Amino acid sequence: MKKWIFTGICDKSDLLLYMCKILTHGDKRVLLVDAALDAKYRYCIGYQHPQLPVTEFAGFDVAGGFATLSSLEQHLLNEDEKDYDYILMDVERADFLHPGDWLDADACIWVSGFDLTGLKRSASLLEELSGQWSDQVSPSFHRVYLNVIEDMTDEAYIEGYLNPGRMAWLGQPVKMPWDELFFGLKIQNEHAGRLVLKPLSRHYKRSLIELILQLSEWDRRHVRRAMRHAERRRA
């Protein structure tokens, strides 16, 4: 089982949903965990029954309403839930994970947009997390930058707010390009309670592929094939 932790205060729901669908169409069992501040995934996937904290959507499962990762793991154990190949977590609450959970993860990913409010809130989250890591080695992070506009957005602008200190960055950041079609598709998917990938731009799909390659053991051919299969399914 691979665990990927995505953190940073920004709307990364579409990114994680798309990744889950691609992984699913790579013949993997996937769980997406909603530990975002506003529990946004219940709106992204349509109605989520409060008595069914783990819900199937677009071929993968979505878990919400858990206070900690430990409580989710206990629920999965008690319910004899199926084993997952990948667990992706959208974590915006510092108390959702124990300090050791970060080091146990197979990948930690810091996701940032360029809006000032999100950057300042991310800086506060990082300060809170750094206090938890004070007695241990802090995790190393991959980076993803959302809504990148060529020649108008500079990664140094983001990193100037984060001032990571003890944090270590892994490799080059993956940049998800801004595209007005992306926002139109986001609204259509949310209102229809579906997850369609095909209309996404080539640049956005290319960045999705690069991110999965960076985090997983898959080769490029396998990721591309999973992407094509995910595009064909409209659920």
Secondary structure, 3 states (H helix, E strand, C coil): CEEEEEECCCCCHHHHHHHHHHHHCCCCCEEEEEECCCCCHHHHCCCCCCCCCEEEECCEEEEECCCCHHHHHHHHHHCCCCCCCEEEEEECCHHHCCHHHHHHCCEEEEEECCCHHHHHHHHHHHHHHHHHHHHCCCCEEEEEEEEECCCCCCHHHHHHHHCCCCCEECCCCEEEECCHHHHHHHHHHHHHCCCCCCCCCHHHHHHHHHHHHHHCCCCHHHHHHHHHHHHHCCC
